[in-house]
């Protein structure tokens, strides 16, 4: 999994340091990075926590903006709409409420 190696390098971690953080051996990290082995879900969750990313991003199903990447679907959303949805999902609940009120006010302004 190229993503694991890329994230490890970006975070200035050795295979041993990453292994220690998630409770596996550095040989396991090597195996995951080279595709020799697939990490179990429990390990993927720990890796996502360490790198502060989604599981979908970690396994290559999502790009850096959080859009799910699929081969067989054409989205009906524009890029602006996708970004708004992504940004909205990143907000805390209290901020979503504020944004919802603002959007309602803008819509009712006419």
C-alpha positions as CSV (number, residue, x, y, z in Angstrom):
1,X,0.0,0.0,0.0
2,X,1.8,3.0,-1.3
3,X,-0.3,5.3,0.9
4,X,1.0,3.9,4.1
5,X,4.6,4.4,3.0
6,X,3.8,7.9,1.7
7,X,2.1,8.9,5.0
8,X,4.9,7.4,7.1
9,X,7.6,9.3,5.1
10,X,5.5,12.5,5.3
11,X,5.4,12.1,9.1
12,X,9.1,11.4,9.3
13,X,8.6,8.0,10.9
14,X,10.7,4.9,10.4
15,X,9.1,1.6,9.9
16,X,10.1,0.7,13.4
17,X,8.6,3.9,14.9
18,X,5.3,3.4,13.1
19,X,5.3,-0.3,14.1
20,X,5.7,0.7,17.8
21,X,2.9,3.3,17.5
22,X,0.4,0.7,16.3
23,X,1.7,-2.4,18.1
24,X,3.0,-4.5,15.2
25,X,6.5,-5.4,14.0
26,X,8.5,-3.4,11.6
27,X,8.4,-6.4,9.3
28,X,4.6,-6.1,9.2
29,X,5.0,-2.4,8.2
30,X,7.4,-3.5,5.4
31,X,4.9,-6.2,4.3
32,X,2.0,-3.6,4.2
33,X,4.1,-1.1,2.3
34,X,5.3,-3.5,-0.3
35,X,1.9,-5.2,-0.8
36,X,3.2,-8.5,0.5
37,X,0.5,-8.5,3.2
38,X,-2.8,-6.7,3.7
39,X,-3.3,-5.1,7.2
40,X,-6.3,-6.4,9.2
41,X,-9.0,-3.8,9.8
42,X,-7.9,-3.3,13.4
43,X,-4.4,-2.3,12.1
44,X,-5.9,-0.1,9.4
45,X,-8.0,1.8,12.1
46,X,-4.8,2.3,14.1
47,X,-3.0,3.6,11.0
48,X,-5.8,6.0,10.2
49,X,-5.7,7.3,13.7
50,X,-1.9,7.8,13.6
51,X,-2.1,9.6,10.3
52,X,-5.4,11.4,11.1
53,X,-7.0,10.3,7.8
54,X,-10.0,8.2,6.8
55,X,-9.8,4.5,6.1
56,X,-11.0,5.2,2.6
57,X,-8.0,7.5,2.0
58,X,-5.6,5.0,3.6
59,X,-6.7,2.2,1.2
60,X,-6.8,4.5,-1.9
61,X,-10.6,4.9,-2.2
62,X,-10.7,8.6,-1.4
63,X,-8.6,11.5,-2.5
64,X,-7.1,14.2,-0.3
65,X,-10.2,16.2,-0.3
66,X,-12.3,13.4,0.9
67,X,-14.1,12.5,-2.3
68,X,-14.8,8.8,-2.7
69,X,-13.1,7.5,-5.9
70,X,-15.0,5.0,-7.8
71,X,-14.5,3.7,-11.3
72,X,-18.1,3.1,-12.3
73,X,-20.0,6.2,-11.1
74,X,-20.5,9.6,-12.6
75,X,-21.4,12.1,-9.9
76,X,-24.2,14.5,-10.6
77,X,-22.5,17.0,-8.2
78,X,-20.4,19.8,-9.5
79,X,-16.9,20.3,-8.1
80,X,-18.1,23.2,-6.1
81,X,-20.9,21.1,-4.6
82,X,-18.5,18.3,-3.8
83,X,-16.2,20.7,-2.0
84,X,-19.1,22.2,0.0
85,X,-20.2,18.7,1.0
86,X,-16.7,17.8,2.0
87,X,-16.2,21.0,4.0
88,X,-19.6,20.6,5.7
89,X,-18.8,17.1,6.8
90,X,-15.6,18.4,8.4
91,X,-17.4,20.9,10.6
92,X,-18.3,20.3,14.2
93,X,-22.1,20.1,14.9
94,X,-22.3,23.5,16.4
95,X,-20.7,25.0,13.3
96,X,-23.0,23.1,11.0
97,X,-26.0,24.7,12.8
98,X,-24.5,28.2,12.3
99,X,-23.9,27.4,8.6
100,X,-27.4,26.0,8.2
101,X,-29.0,29.2,9.6
102,X,-26.8,31.3,7.3
103,X,-27.9,29.3,4.3
104,X,-31.5,29.5,5.2
105,X,-31.2,33.3,5.6
106,X,-29.5,33.6,2.2
107,X,-32.2,31.5,0.5
108,X,-35.0,33.4,2.1
109,X,-33.4,36.8,1.2
110,X,-35.2,36.9,-2.1
